[in-house]
């Protein structure tokens, strides 16, 4: 195949003006192009999901042979009702949008952390634990400092950042110094964080007085994240912080020499070493930054939702869903942002779908899985939708690496 | 009674890889298919082996048209292929690898190991392919692994055998043995296509030489009628300078001094065992030797990439023993690594990014941690022009470039600053003639500009062409020092460890 890729010897026509995105990132990436396949993947997943909804309707299925027309129209209505609810629940009202962004916030922060790891060649399974430790330190800062909100909120978030950096950086240090694989160490650190939380939240300095299960006291109002759309909607300025993080990570990866090292070592550590990069430092730093982003997500889970208390389950499944989000966004910060919002929308809309159309929320998980499968197998989507591969674009691009 | 490809055309998006190519091989004939990387040789052979379907053209065997839709079709039609990168299972034995895919089975589907083993023994005796049928592949040298591949092909009763760059990975002795094997196959009536870009080999082994360029057959010749120069001109499409034009060296002060250097390899064996030599300003010292005699460890020891057990490395007055690569970079040491894709480039990175891979951390490419892409791109544009890197642009991934152009990216990066010492390991391995010519001239230009140059190569021709002084490395020690006009046989003997 090498001969195929060999570029023409002659100079190509002058390249078109770089898009604003290229100018921000400093690299030539075609955003329109990279959105096409995920969009088609979403549509395909929705179509298949429609069949699943239709086929799970036993009453209509029974009619399929005796009265096919009725059966099909019933099924069609069922699918329509479900997707209408999914749509309404995710973007159909201000409250729906608020719920979507609310669910997207921690996914986006933790997903960015995973993406940074991927770019540096690290598979960080530890966002879950990093969120817990980040949430814990943020809780201490929130409970023990007595400051006006303008200082208290940033410091509490910084506590989350520090906690996550510590937990992620430790896994990075283990890899750099001993070669221990980060997949193993981060999984183990997840367990340590979880059980540590279960114990530490029962100690007297932090436990909610009068409780005997592991729950912290509520954060004072000065450490709570203000609501974004007014007090009746749940989304907080945490979402804006997450969006800011998108641009910080974008800058870090493509505009800073640190990101240059991350990407070089992530793609070819041996070349990085030959070029004089300190691979051990890069690995430790990348894991620390990855953990720090997850740590902010953890802080958000305490500071950004009622009742503003830390529990051992504050991370929910966010730390793991974030891996999917990072993969779906192809470890590109902007891509991760859209993936997180999509997953937020699916989870907000899924609740509405369950309530209004009686379609179990589990279907949302099926949809998420289908989307990821299609994104991971671009050849399939190309075949279904007859999209030609770009010249010079390798067909396996999306799925070969971990999120790159 | 032959294999004939007629009018083969194969298009890829934006590339006409094969343009109306015709080629024929008769039984007992050796065809050398000569061409630079990207000339369309591999595409043509992949068409022949059923991996690509041609857009136009026909393939006939013994006058009968065949359609080769898969490798299975090709094998069924008696076509065998020995790939450049071997397709062997390292933890299996020779016998297991040979029969893999069509194991002789006995009662109940149990593999008949005795029969499999005797098949291997038969073939190896018949073609004089010395081999231990029960050895594990991972314990065999590259040359012997190649023999296993050949036996595999013969076991499938191939009548036509395609070798894709078979000598690229072999030591000079193994190359000689390989030519013996080819002769044996030819005498047995096999038709052979031998893909190469090495001119000498084509002349030595072929009955007929077919030259490809830009997807077309541009010439055919009989080995007796042409010189290497003729073939090189045909391959490149313009007169090429095969000899490196250079004035005698005028060495002045000492730049690099290696004393009693001992370096361990991965298995903790002393791969470099007490090496001492000096390189002066204005001279090229060439280190010859068969691959695997400590070259890699020597270079990595000098450049701070592998810890030194004992001995010292001095750069002028500065002790650089075990100094990290960045420090050497700042002291004006250029290093062209032997493994271009493994350690010289980040293949996913753009041409521009690779141009600053070791200088990104300081001005003018970055201030603090802020990268300055404008300066980088400007420089990359200039270097692409200046070093004749053939690329559609500086923003394409370097992986899309040909090997020669990838190497030019490295050379541009390493030579584009004040250089005191150049360390070039296998600087032209596996690249096209045009690029070799260019890179050699650049190395000589660096010498003439006052750098000390150390070239390490397992291609003796390259050492002879470049070096002002030749050292031979054998088993981790210097086995001899020669002037560039020394007898090749003497150098060859030293490379084999004979002190004679």
Interface residues (C-beta under 8 A of the other chain):
Chain A: X1 X2 X3 X4 X5 X6 X7 X8 X9 X11 X12 X15 X26 X27 X28 X254 X255 X256 X257 X258 X260 X263 X264 X267 X268 X270 X271 X272 X273 X274 X275 X276 X277 X278 X388 X389 X391 X392 X404
Chain B: X12 X13 X14 X15 X17 X37 X38 X39 X40 X41 X42 X43 X305 X324 X325 X326 X329 X335 X337 X339 X342 X343 X344 X345 X346 X347 X348 X349 X350 X353 X357 X358 X360 X361 X366 X369 X370 X371 X373 X390 X391 X392 X393 X395 X396 X399 X400 X401 X402 X403
